[in-house]
Amino acid sequence: MSTVHNTNVACCTIAPVKSDYVPKGKYKPYAGFSKVYVTGPETPGKVAIVCVYDIFGFKPQTQQGADILAEKLKAQVLMPDFFEPGEPWPVDQFPPKTPEEQKKLQEFFGGIAKPTDGVARLINVAKTLKSEGVEFVGAYGFCWGGKVTILAGSQDATPLDAVSAVHPAMLSHDDVTKLSIPLGLYPSNDEPVDEIKQILEIVSKKPISEKSDYKHYDSYVFHGFAAARADLNDAENKKHYEDLYGRLCGYFSKVSGIPCE
């Protein structure tokens, strides 16, 4: 388990993040999506990273993180609109406060946010990138997106080369039994500890353990601290946000072989 519990992975030093951030990338159609946020080089080189956003869709905090990774890794980062042609979940309705809102959220997860559908679309993006000559395709996801990336990495003959899940929702150790590529796992204080322990135990027995990484953000940090629900005006949240993206940069550098500058 110690090889998975690698808290010494080289992390990038990133510039202070901004709460009033204006994303640097642009949108384009790609791999069956009509809208994909793309940041970094105009064309993907040997390495590309796919971001699976959380249930709130495109938000400046999530896009700022993608811009950070693109800049530090000198790699193209793509963030598809996985909920098209529908709409993301409203931030002001999370967590659901009434039985009616809870029912709507369950319907959301069974509809446009059905994880298995997201897996198929993520796999297609990775296959498209590989067909264009990209040698290494990584993926990272938040909340719902963390579930999607782990499941995508567990598919037979997955085109992905490494995945990462940040404060993942619906966390289940069963999802990693067939995982065949490195995993970066970064849960918050709100994720189930028992599931985390079981995931680490399973991964520690796999060849991928040497390149896998783990850090539990279990002090102040809440579910959503690195994506749409991040409050970057809060000094403590901002500190952990910066730490998380530095860690993601170090993880993808380690598994892909490209430097994190």
Backbone as CSV, one residue per row, in Angstrom:
resi,resn,N_x,N_y,N_z,CA_x,CA_y,CA_z,C_x,C_y,C_z
1,MET,0.817,-1.209,0.000,0.000,0.000,0.000,0.851,1.261,0.000
2,SER,2.081,1.156,0.477,2.918,2.349,0.583,3.236,2.958,-0.764
3,THR,3.313,2.133,-1.806,3.602,2.673,-3.125,2.435,3.466,-3.673
4,VAL,1.202,3.129,-3.244,0.041,3.898,-3.639,-0.054,5.159,-2.795
5,HIS,0.304,5.031,-1.518,0.192,6.130,-0.565,1.396,7.054,-0.704
6,ASN,1.696,7.416,-1.933,2.923,8.156,-2.214,2.690,9.647,-2.076
7,THR,2.938,10.163,-0.877,2.738,11.587,-0.661,3.976,12.404,-1.026
8,ASN,4.969,11.748,-1.614,6.189,12.455,-1.987,6.303,12.699,-3.481
9,VAL,5.204,12.474,-4.213,5.245,12.720,-5.646,5.638,14.179,-5.887
10,ALA,6.481,14.386,-6.889,6.941,15.745,-7.186,5.777,16.625,-7.602
11,CYS,5.584,17.722,-6.909,4.485,18.627,-7.221,5.030,19.900,-7.856
12,CYS,4.262,20.424,-8.760,4.659,21.691,-9.364,4.403,22.837,-8.389
13,THR,5.189,23.884,-8.521,4.888,25.131,-7.840,4.064,25.963,-8.807
14,ILE,2.823,26.222,-8.448,1.965,26.954,-9.368,1.762,28.374,-8.868
15,ALA,1.462,29.266,-9.801,1.212,30.659,-9.444,-0.073,30.750,-8.629
16,PRO,-0.203,31.755,-7.786,-1.431,31.916,-7.009,-2.659,31.968,-7.902
17,VAL,-3.688,31.247,-7.508,-4.900,31.213,-8.330,-5.739,32.454,-8.061
18,LYS,-6.684,32.737,-8.962,-7.514,33.934,-8.873,-8.972,33.553,-8.694
19,SER,-9.692,34.316,-7.885,-11.108,34.043,-7.659,-11.992,34.616,-8.761
20,ASP,-11.475,35.617,-9.490,-12.244,36.249,-10.562,-11.669,35.840,-11.919
21,TYR,-11.404,34.578,-12.069,-10.624,34.069,-13.200,-11.396,34.114,-14.521
22,VAL,-10.670,34.490,-15.568,-11.191,34.443,-16.935,-10.449,33.333,-17.671
23,PRO,-11.130,32.250,-18.080,-10.466,31.116,-18.727,-9.676,31.528,-19.963
24,LYS,-8.537,30.840,-20.167,-7.634,31.179,-21.271,-7.934,30.398,-22.556
25,GLY,-8.652,29.297,-22.442,-8.866,28.431,-23.589,-10.007,28.886,-24.485
26,LYS,-10.394,27.987,-25.375,-11.498,28.279,-26.289,-12.318,27.003,-26.475
27,TYR,-13.463,27.177,-27.100,-14.356,26.053,-27.330,-14.319,25.622,-28.793
28,LYS,-14.469,24.315,-29.004,-14.541,23.798,-30.355,-15.279,22.465,-30.342
29,PRO,-15.827,22.036,-31.481,-16.406,20.693,-31.549,-15.297,19.657,-31.676
30,TYR,-15.497,18.504,-31.044,-14.460,17.471,-31.111,-15.021,16.133,-30.646
31,ALA,-14.655,15.100,-31.353,-14.940,13.706,-30.972,-16.415,13.473,-30.634
32,GLY,-17.297,14.033,-31.446,-18.725,13.829,-31.232,-19.379,14.852,-30.331
33,PHE,-18.597,15.706,-29.702,-19.134,16.780,-28.871,-19.220,18.063,-29.703
34,SER,-20.252,18.829,-29.467,-20.353,20.115,-30.151,-19.596,21.205,-29.409
35,LYS,-19.294,20.963,-28.113,-18.610,21.969,-27.311,-17.590,21.308,-26.400
36,VAL,-16.324,21.625,-26.647,-15.227,21.127,-25.823,-14.330,22.307,-25.473
37,TYR,-14.087,22.523,-24.188,-13.134,23.554,-23.780,-11.731,23.003,-23.981
38,VAL,-10.913,23.735,-24.759,-9.556,23.280,-25.075,-8.574,24.363,-24.661
39,THR,-7.562,23.965,-23.904,-6.558,24.912,-23.452,-5.171,24.316,-23.625
40,GLY,-4.185,25.187,-23.787,-2.828,24.705,-24.035,-2.459,24.844,-25.502
41,PRO,-1.550,24.007,-26.001,-1.118,24.087,-27.397,-2.278,23.968,-28.376
42,GLU,-2.128,24.579,-29.533,-3.171,24.540,-30.565,-3.494,23.114,-30.981
43,THR,-2.459,22.299,-31.089,-2.655,20.895,-31.453,-2.011,20.022,-30.380
44,PRO,-2.621,18.880,-30.079,-2.022,18.006,-29.062,-0.720,17.414,-29.569
45,GLY,0.246,17.317,-28.696,1.516,16.692,-29.057,1.488,15.223,-28.695
46,LYS,2.517,14.778,-28.001,2.571,13.371,-27.609,1.677,13.075,-26.404
47,VAL,1.344,14.133,-25.643,0.553,13.954,-24.428,-0.668,14.870,-24.451
48,ALA,-1.817,14.322,-24.094,-3.038,15.113,-23.942,-3.764,14.631,-22.692
49,ILE,-4.454,15.548,-22.037,-5.174,15.249,-20.805,-6.638,15.643,-20.984
50,VAL,-7.546,14.775,-20.569,-8.981,15.051,-20.659,-9.535,15.282,-19.254
51,CYS,-10.260,16.357,-19.088,-10.898,16.667,-17.818,-12.380,16.322,-17.890
52,VAL,-12.868,15.583,-16.903,-14.295,15.306,-16.793,-14.813,16.151,-15.631
53,TYR,-15.519,17.192,-15.965,-15.960,18.146,-14.945,-16.935,17.506,-13.954
54,ASP,-17.340,18.271,-12.943,-18.302,17.758,-11.976,-19.726,18.031,-12.461
55,ILE,-20.713,17.773,-11.636,-22.101,17.870,-12.088,-22.544,19.293,-12.416
56,PHE,-21.695,20.277,-12.111,-22.048,21.668,-12.371,-21.538,22.173,-13.716
57,GLY,-20.855,21.324,-14.461,-20.424,21.681,-15.811,-19.258,22.643,-15.872
58,PHE,-19.235,23.476,-16.902,-18.149,24.434,-17.085,-18.236,25.540,-16.029
59,LYS,-17.197,25.663,-15.223,-17.111,26.724,-14.229,-15.686,27.266,-14.230
60,PRO,-15.508,28.585,-13.946,-14.171,29.180,-13.990,-13.147,28.475,-13.113
61,GLN,-13.563,27.974,-11.939,-12.610,27.313,-11.048,-12.062,26.031,-11.683
62,THR,-12.945,25.288,-12.366,-12.531,24.048,-13.025,-11.681,24.356,-14.243
63,GLN,-12.047,25.387,-14.968,-11.283,25.773,-16.159,-9.922,26.358,-15.781
64,GLN,-9.848,27.067,-14.670,-8.557,27.577,-14.206,-7.611,26.420,-13.916
65,GLY,-8.143,25.367,-13.313,-7.322,24.191,-13.059,-6.812,23.560,-14.343
66,ALA,-7.665,23.478,-15.353,-7.248,22.936,-16.653,-6.167,23.803,-17.273
67,ASP,-6.315,25.118,-17.148,-5.306,26.036,-17.680,-3.969,25.856,-16.966
68,ILE,-4.021,25.633,-15.662,-2.788,25.413,-14.888,-2.061,24.176,-15.397
69,LEU,-2.787,23.073,-15.550,-2.166,21.832,-16.013,-1.610,21.979,-17.420
70,ALA,-2.363,22.642,-18.293,-1.901,22.836,-19.669,-0.606,23.636,-19.707
71,GLU,-0.533,24.674,-18.879,0.654,25.531,-18.850,1.855,24.806,-18.266
72,LYS,1.656,24.097,-17.159,2.776,23.457,-16.479,3.276,22.213,-17.195
73,LEU,2.368,21.493,-17.855,2.758,20.274,-18.559,3.049,20.523,-20.034
74,LYS,2.751,21.737,-20.487,2.902,22.066,-21.919,2.145,21.045,-22.769
75,ALA,0.956,20.702,-22.300,0.125,19.700,-22.964,-1.280,20.257,-23.162
76,GLN,-1.943,19.774,-24.192,-3.316,20.186,-24.425,-4.244,19.495,-23.425
77,VAL,-5.138,20.273,-22.835,-6.142,19.745,-21.918,-7.514,20.017,-22.521
78,LEU,-8.324,18.979,-22.589,-9.648,19.077,-23.187,-10.720,18.785,-22.148
79,MET,-11.770,19.597,-22.137,-12.872,19.426,-21.205,-14.182,19.397,-21.996
80,PRO,-14.654,18.201,-22.354,-15.887,18.108,-23.139,-17.129,18.460,-22.316
81,ASP,-18.178,18.864,-23.011,-19.451,19.144,-22.360,-20.245,17.837,-22.287
82,PHE,-19.949,17.042,-21.273,-20.538,15.708,-21.165,-22.057,15.715,-21.007
83,PHE,-22.642,16.840,-20.622,-24.084,16.866,-20.398,-24.880,17.371,-21.598
84,GLU,-24.187,17.715,-22.688,-24.952,18.140,-23.856,-25.756,16.957,-24.401
85,PRO,-26.953,17.175,-24.892,-27.608,18.475,-25.105,-28.399,18.983,-23.905
86,GLY,-28.180,18.395,-22.729,-28.885,18.838,-21.528,-28.134,19.927,-20.789
87,GLU,-28.494,20.112,-19.534,-27.911,21.158,-18.700,-27.263,20.551,-17.456
88,PRO,-26.212,21.182,-16.934,-25.605,20.702,-15.687,-26.535,20.950,-14.508
89,TRP,-26.163,20.423,-13.358,-26.946,20.597,-12.148,-26.684,21.996,-11.574
90,PRO,-27.722,22.734,-11.169,-27.532,24.079,-10.612,-26.757,24.044,-9.294
91,VAL,-25.762,24.893,-9.180,-24.943,24.934,-7.966,-25.784,25.260,-6.742
92,ASP,-26.792,26.119,-6.901,-27.593,26.534,-5.744,-28.564,25.445,-5.277
93,GLN,-28.601,24.329,-5.975,-29.456,23.219,-5.558,-28.646,22.030,-5.045
94,PHE,-27.404,22.315,-4.625,-26.578,21.257,-4.055,-26.002,21.726,-2.717
95,PRO,-26.082,20.886,-1.700,-26.775,19.586,-1.708,-28.280,19.776,-1.750
96,PRO,-29.014,18.784,-2.268,-30.473,18.906,-2.337,-31.070,19.063,-0.945
97,LYS,-32.001,19.989,-0.819,-32.531,20.340,0.495,-33.910,19.743,0.769
98,THR,-34.568,19.281,-0.260,-35.907,18.728,-0.094,-35.977,17.365,-0.769
99,PRO,-36.969,16.545,-0.409,-37.150,15.262,-1.093,-37.338,15.420,-2.599
100,GLU,-37.969,16.508,-2.996,-38.188,16.752,-4.419,-36.860,17.008,-5.136
101,GLU,-35.997,17.819,-4.521,-34.690,18.085,-5.115,-33.842,16.819,-5.140
102,GLN,-33.941,15.990,-4.088,-33.210,14.727,-4.050,-33.661,13.809,-5.176
103,LYS,-34.952,13.773,-5.415,-35.489,12.947,-6.496,-34.984,13.435,-7.848
104,LYS,-34.971,14.747,-8.019,-34.483,15.319,-9.282,-33.006,14.991,-9.500
105,LEU,-32.222,15.014,-8.418,-30.805,14.695,-8.544,-30.615,13.235,-8.944
106,GLN,-31.396,12.340,-8.371,-31.315,10.935,-8.751,-31.707,10.739,-10.211
107,GLU,-32.701,11.480,-10.652,-33.113,11.414,-12.060,-32.007,11.960,-12.962
108,PHE,-31.306,12.965,-12.477,-30.176,13.546,-13.223,-29.088,12.491,-13.425
109,PHE,-28.753,11.765,-12.336,-27.730,10.721,-12.421,-28.180,9.529,-13.267
110,GLY,-29.477,9.365,-13.402,-29.986,8.289,-14.243,-30.267,8.720,-15.666
111,GLY,-30.094,10.022,-15.919,-30.361,10.573,-17.249,-29.086,11.038,-17.933
112,ILE,-28.945,12.357,-18.135,-27.785,12.862,-18.869,-26.477,12.674,-18.109
113,ALA,-26.577,12.439,-16.790,-25.365,12.231,-15.999,-25.168,10.756,-15.644
114,LYS,-25.711,9.876,-16.435,-25.510,8.453,-16.187,-24.037,8.122,-16.380
115,PRO,-23.352,7.641,-15.340,-21.903,7.436,-15.436,-21.455,6.565,-16.602
116,THR,-22.188,5.496,-16.899,-21.764,4.606,-17.986,-21.788,5.305,-19.336
117,ASP,-22.713,6.242,-19.508,-22.731,7.013,-20.754,-21.518,7.934,-20.827
118,GLY,-21.171,8.521,-19.680,-19.981,9.365,-19.642,-18.728,8.576,-19.948
119,VAL,-18.661,7.343,-19.472,-17.511,6.469,-19.742,-17.346,6.258,-21.243
120,ALA,-18.430,5.928,-21.920,-18.368,5.675,-23.363,-17.892,6.905,-24.123
121,ARG,-18.341,8.072,-23.706,-17.950,9.304,-24.400,-16.493,9.663,-24.111
122,LEU,-16.059,9.409,-22.886,-14.648,9.650,-22.548,-13.744,8.708,-23.336
123,ILE,-14.113,7.455,-23.410,-13.338,6.481,-24.182,-13.230,6.924,-25.638
124,ASN,-14.301,7.453,-26.180,-14.281,7.901,-27.577,-13.335,9.077,-27.776
125,VAL,-13.299,9.994,-26.819,-12.359,11.117,-26.904,-10.926,10.589,-26.903
126,ALA,-10.641,9.662,-26.001,-9.288,9.097,-25.911,-8.915,8.367,-27.194
127,LYS,-9.840,7.603,-27.753,-9.570,6.895,-29.003,-9.310,7.876,-30.146
128,THR,-10.064,8.961,-30.166,-9.884,9.966,-31.218,-8.504,10.608,-31.104
129,LEU,-8.097,10.943,-29.889,-6.771,11.518,-29.688,-5.677,10.545,-30.116
130,LYS,-5.826,9.285,-29.759,-4.831,8.275,-30.145,-4.775,8.130,-31.668
131,SER,-5.928,8.215,-32.328,-5.968,8.089,-33.792,-5.266,9.250,-34.480
132,GLU,-5.122,10.366,-33.753,-4.459,11.550,-34.298,-2.976,11.589,-33.939
133,GLY,-2.499,10.540,-33.319,-1.070,10.446,-33.043,-0.643,10.738,-31.630
134,VAL,-1.586,11.044,-30.740,-1.229,11.275,-29.351,-0.799,9.944,-28.724
135,GLU,0.343,9.940,-28.076,0.882,8.692,-27.533,0.381,8.395,-26.121
136,PHE,0.130,9.439,-25.343,-0.298,9.277,-23.953,-1.534,10.128,-23.713
137,VAL,-2.609,9.494,-23.268,-3.839,10.219,-22.928,-4.191,9.938,-21.473
138,GLY,-4.197,10.977,-20.681,-4.602,10.866,-19.293,-5.969,11.494,-19.104
139,ALA,-6.609,11.206,-17.991,-7.906,11.816,-17.683,-8.014,12.036,-16.182
140,TYR,-8.655,13.130,-15.814,-8.936,13.375,-14.402,-10.361,13.899,-14.298
141,GLY,-11.012,13.552,-13.183,-12.398,13.956,-13.027,-12.731,14.324,-11.602
142,PHE,-13.772,15.135,-11.462,-14.228,15.615,-10.160,-15.637,15.099,-9.885
143,CYS,-15.877,14.736,-8.604,-17.227,14.366,-8.221,-17.727,13.254,-9.145
144,TRP,-18.803,13.501,-9.852,-19.326,12.569,-10.859,-18.243,12.184,-11.854
145,GLY,-17.420,13.155,-12.245,-16.361,12.901,-13.212,-15.305,11.944,-12.699
146,GLY,-15.093,11.921,-11.383,-14.153,10.965,-10.806,-14.635,9.534,-10.978
147,LYS,-15.919,9.332,-10.801,-16.519,8.013,-11.031,-16.302,7.599,-12.485
148,VAL,-16.532,8.532,-13.395,-16.402,8.249,-14.829,-14.968,7.882,-15.197
149,THR,-13.996,8.622,-14.685,-12.604,8.342,-15.064,-12.138,6.993,-14.536
150,ILE,-12.512,6.652,-13.303,-12.116,5.358,-12.748,-12.727,4.218,-13.563
151,LEU,-14.007,4.337,-13.880,-14.668,3.298,-14.673,-14.058,3.191,-16.071
152,ALA,-13.713,4.329,-16.661,-13.111,4.310,-17.998,-11.748,3.638,-17.980
153,GLY,-11.002,3.840,-16.898,-9.698,3.206,-16.771,-9.775,1.722,-16.512
154,SER,-10.962,1.246,-16.155,-11.154,-0.171,-15.841,-11.738,-0.961,-17.009
155,GLN,-11.960,-0.280,-18.127,-12.506,-0.971,-19.296,-11.440,-1.851,-19.954
156,ASP,-11.867,-2.934,-20.558,-10.941,-3.791,-21.288,-10.304,-2.998,-22.422
157,ALA,-8.990,-3.111,-22.560,-8.245,-2.424,-23.623,-8.543,-0.930,-23.651
158,THR,-8.605,-0.301,-22.481,-8.875,1.131,-22.436,-7.803,1.907,-23.195
159,PRO,-8.190,2.934,-23.954,-7.200,3.762,-24.641,-6.528,4.771,-23.716
160,LEU,-7.027,4.887,-22.486,-6.427,5.796,-21.516,-5.158,5.190,-20.924
161,ASP,-4.218,6.044,-20.559,-2.946,5.593,-20.006,-2.808,5.865,-18.510
162,ALA,-3.636,6.739,-17.979,-3.646,7.029,-16.547,-4.908,7.819,-16.243
163,VAL,-5.450,7.624,-15.043,-6.634,8.372,-14.634,-6.436,8.919,-13.229
164,SER,-7.235,9.927,-12.917,-7.206,10.501,-11.580,-8.613,10.908,-11.188
165,ALA,-8.925,10.768,-9.907,-10.236,11.138,-9.390,-10.060,12.060,-8.183
166,VAL,-10.679,13.223,-8.270,-10.584,14.227,-7.214,-11.953,14.374,-6.554
167,HIS,-11.985,14.315,-5.230,-13.229,14.239,-4.452,-14.334,13.527,-5.246
168,PRO,-14.085,12.234,-5.552,-15.020,11.491,-6.403,-16.338,11.153,-5.710
169,ALA,-17.417,11.187,-6.488,-18.733,10.779,-5.996,-18.944,9.295,-6.256
170,MET,-19.882,8.716,-5.523,-20.269,7.315,-5.730,-19.054,6.390,-5.696
171,LEU,-18.146,6.672,-4.770,-16.895,5.927,-4.683,-17.157,4.477,-4.287
172,SER,-16.591,3.543,-5.068,-16.791,2.120,-4.800,-15.525,1.342,-5.126
173,HIS,-15.095,0.498,-4.196,-13.879,-0.280,-4.434,-14.070,-1.288,-5.567
174,ASP,-15.312,-1.675,-5.835,-15.565,-2.604,-6.947,-15.122,-2.022,-8.289
175,ASP,-15.118,-0.698,-8.381,-14.771,-0.046,-9.647,-13.306,-0.220,-10.029
176,VAL,-12.438,-0.543,-9.067,-11.007,-0.640,-9.381,-10.516,-2.078,-9.511
177,THR,-11.416,-3.039,-9.387,-10.960,-4.435,-9.457,-10.339,-4.767,-10.807
178,LYS,-10.824,-4.123,-11.859,-10.294,-4.373,-13.197,-9.417,-3.224,-13.698
179,LEU,-9.099,-2.286,-12.830,-8.277,-1.143,-13.227,-6.889,-1.623,-13.650
180,SER,-6.454,-1.194,-14.840,-5.185,-1.682,-15.382,-4.184,-0.572,-15.651
181,ILE,-4.537,0.666,-15.296,-3.652,1.805,-15.526,-3.516,2.583,-14.216
182,PRO,-2.464,3.404,-14.070,-2.247,4.129,-12.811,-3.426,4.993,-12.401
183,LEU,-3.587,5.118,-11.087,-4.675,5.907,-10.512,-4.129,6.950,-9.555
184,GLY,-4.527,8.186,-9.760,-4.278,9.248,-8.791,-5.581,9.487,-8.042
185,LEU,-5.587,9.244,-6.758,-6.822,9.347,-5.975,-6.676,10.420,-4.908
186,TYR,-7.566,11.424,-4.963,-7.470,12.570,-4.070,-8.834,12.897,-3.453
187,PRO,-9.254,12.092,-2.487,-10.549,12.324,-1.847,-10.511,13.482,-0.859
188,SER,-11.687,13.994,-0.561,-11.822,15.055,0.434,-12.259,14.463,1.768
189,ASN,-12.590,15.331,2.678,-13.046,14.912,4.005,-14.425,14.266,3.964
190,ASP,-15.142,14.422,2.838,-16.523,13.962,2.750,-16.686,12.591,2.103
191,GLU,-15.606,11.977,1.640,-15.725,10.670,0.999,-15.614,9.540,2.022
192,PRO,-16.237,8.394,1.745,-16.251,7.279,2.712,-14.869,6.662,2.915
193,VAL,-14.393,6.692,4.147,-13.047,6.227,4.469,-12.886,4.734,4.194
194,ASP,-13.895,3.956,4.480,-13.801,2.509,4.258,-13.577,2.179,2.786
195,GLU,-14.292,2.874,1.901,-14.122,2.638,0.463,-12.724,3.045,0.014
196,ILE,-12.241,4.153,0.536,-10.897,4.616,0.190,-9.857,3.565,0.576
197,LYS,-9.967,3.043,1.786,-9.017,2.031,2.259,-9.049,0.784,1.382
198,GLN,-10.243,0.365,1.003,-10.356,-0.831,0.173,-9.794,-0.606,-1.230
199,ILE,-10.001,0.584,-1.760,-9.433,0.912,-3.074,-7.909,0.863,-3.010
200,LEU,-7.348,1.474,-1.986,-5.890,1.473,-1.835,-5.344,0.061,-1.702
201,GLU,-6.046,-0.763,-0.967,-5.607,-2.149,-0.778,-5.612,-2.906,-2.103
202,ILE,-6.648,-2.726,-2.899,-6.744,-3.412,-4.194,-5.646,-2.934,-5.145
203,VAL,-5.479,-1.620,-5.220,-4.485,-1.056,-6.145,-3.070,-1.430,-5.721
204,SER,-2.832,-1.524,-4.413,-1.485,-1.829,-3.927,-0.992,-3.198,-4.384
205,LYS,-1.898,-4.061,-4.752,-1.542,-5.413,-5.189,-1.402,-5.525,-6.707
206,LYS,-1.554,-4.417,-7.387,-1.462,-4.406,-8.850,-0.119,-3.820,-9.294
207,PRO,0.337,-4.175,-10.515,1.573,-3.576,-11.044,1.509,-2.056,-11.153
208,ILE,0.301,-1.518,-11.278,0.135,-0.071,-11.434,0.441,0.701,-10.155
209,SER,0.613,0.000,-9.034,0.774,0.682,-7.757,1.994,1.598,-7.725
210,GLU,3.061,1.213,-8.422,4.294,2.006,-8.408,4.094,3.404,-8.983
211,LYS,3.171,3.533,-9.939,2.947,4.837,-10.564,1.670,5.509,-10.064
212,SER,0.943,4.824,-9.212,-0.278,5.416,-8.675,0.058,6.379,-7.541
213,ASP,-0.890,7.238,-7.223,-0.640,8.252,-6.200,-1.908,8.494,-5.391
214,TYR,-1.721,8.966,-4.161,-2.856,9.160,-3.269,-2.546,10.239,-2.243
215,LYS,-3.524,11.100,-2.025,-3.463,12.024,-0.905,-4.888,12.276,-0.437
216,HIS,-5.083,12.153,0.856,-6.399,12.379,1.433,-6.467,13.806,1.958
217,TYR,-7.289,14.631,1.329,-7.478,16.007,1.782,-8.575,15.986,2.853
218,ASP,-8.169,15.585,4.044,-9.144,15.250,5.074,-9.166,16.208,6.265
219,SER,-8.517,17.346,6.146,-8.542,18.270,7.278,-9.705,19.245,7.115
220,TYR,-9.444,20.343,6.452,-10.490,21.350,6.232,-11.353,21.002,5.031
221,VAL,-10.799,20.275,4.091,-11.317,20.281,2.727,-12.607,19.488,2.549
222,PHE,-13.523,20.077,1.765,-14.848,19.527,1.543,-14.989,19.008,0.104
223,HIS,-16.019,18.212,-0.115,-16.306,17.696,-1.451,-16.595,18.866,-2.390
224,GLY,-15.761,19.010,-3.410,-15.939,20.096,-4.366,-14.897,21.190,-4.270
225,PHE,-13.912,21.034,-3.375,-12.967,22.126,-3.107,-12.076,22.488,-4.283
226,ALA,-11.923,21.580,-5.266,-11.003,21.834,-6.381,-11.712,22.083,-7.699
227,ALA,-13.036,22.159,-7.659,-13.780,22.343,-8.912,-14.829,23.439,-8.724
228,ALA,-16.045,23.199,-9.182,-17.044,24.269,-9.262,-17.404,24.896,-7.918
229,ARG,-17.297,24.131,-6.838,-17.678,24.661,-5.530,-16.511,25.291,-4.775
230,ALA,-15.372,25.407,-5.416,-14.208,26.019,-4.773,-14.473,27.492,-4.470
231,ASP,-14.178,27.895,-3.254,-14.274,29.300,-2.861,-12.854,29.843,-2.779
232,LEU,-12.403,30.432,-3.873,-11.012,30.871,-3.933,-10.786,32.208,-3.250
233,ASN,-11.836,32.765,-2.641,-11.668,33.918,-1.765,-11.349,33.484,-0.337
234,ASP,-11.516,32.189,-0.092,-11.204,31.618,1.204,-9.761,31.127,1.190
235,ALA,-8.944,31.633,2.081,-7.503,31.349,2.064,-7.205,29.855,2.208
236,GLU,-7.950,29.175,3.069,-7.696,27.754,3.291,-8.077,26.931,2.070
237,ASN,-9.225,27.234,1.480,-9.652,26.533,0.262,-8.649,26.783,-0.861
238,LYS,-8.230,28.033,-0.991,-7.275,28.388,-2.040,-5.961,27.616,-1.873
239,LYS,-5.485,27.471,-0.650,-4.237,26.749,-0.377,-4.348,25.297,-0.843
240,HIS,-5.438,24.633,-0.508,-5.606,23.236,-0.882,-5.872,23.085,-2.377
241,TYR,-6.551,24.036,-2.958,-6.777,24.049,-4.408,-5.437,24.086,-5.140
242,GLU,-4.567,24.984,-4.720,-3.246,25.094,-5.341,-2.428,23.824,-5.123
243,ASP,-2.528,23.257,-3.939,-1.812,22.018,-3.652,-2.296,20.887,-4.546
244,LEU,-3.611,20.796,-4.720,-4.187,19.717,-5.524,-3.713,19.798,-6.970
245,TYR,-3.729,20.981,-7.555,-3.319,21.087,-8.964,-1.813,20.897,-9.123
246,GLY,-1.051,21.300,-8.130,0.370,20.986,-8.170,0.591,19.484,-8.111
247,ARG,-0.215,18.825,-7.315,-0.104,17.368,-7.184,-0.537,16.657,-8.467
248,LEU,-1.630,17.096,-9.062,-2.070,16.519,-10.337,-0.994,16.680,-11.401
249,CYS,-0.368,17.843,-11.416,0.702,18.095,-12.379,1.848,17.120,-12.152
250,GLY,2.249,16.938,-10.893,3.314,15.997,-10.589,2.956,14.573,-10.949
251,TYR,1.709,14.189,-10.701,1.254,12.835,-11.023,1.300,12.580,-12.532
252,PHE,0.730,13.488,-13.308,0.720,13.280,-14.757,2.124,13.376,-15.351
253,SER,2.996,14.152,-14.706,4.383,14.195,-15.145,5.045,12.847,-14.929
254,LYS,4.794,12.253,-13.765,5.398,10.973,-13.426,4.924,9.864,-14.366
255,VAL,3.628,9.815,-14.647,3.109,8.699,-15.440,3.330,8.879,-16.938
256,SER,3.495,10.119,-17.384,3.672,10.356,-18.829,5.121,10.548,-19.232
257,GLY,5.958,10.948,-18.264,7.368,11.175,-18.575,7.682,12.569,-19.048
258,ILE,6.685,13.467,-19.101,6.961,14.842,-19.509,7.159,15.690,-18.260
259,PRO,7.995,16.731,-18.326,8.269,17.529,-17.130,7.087,18.388,-16.717
260,CYS,6.983,18.655,-15.438,6.022,19.614,-14.893,6.838,20.857,-14.555
261,GLU,6.665,21.887,-15.323,7.532,23.075,-15.203,6.974,24.093,-14.216
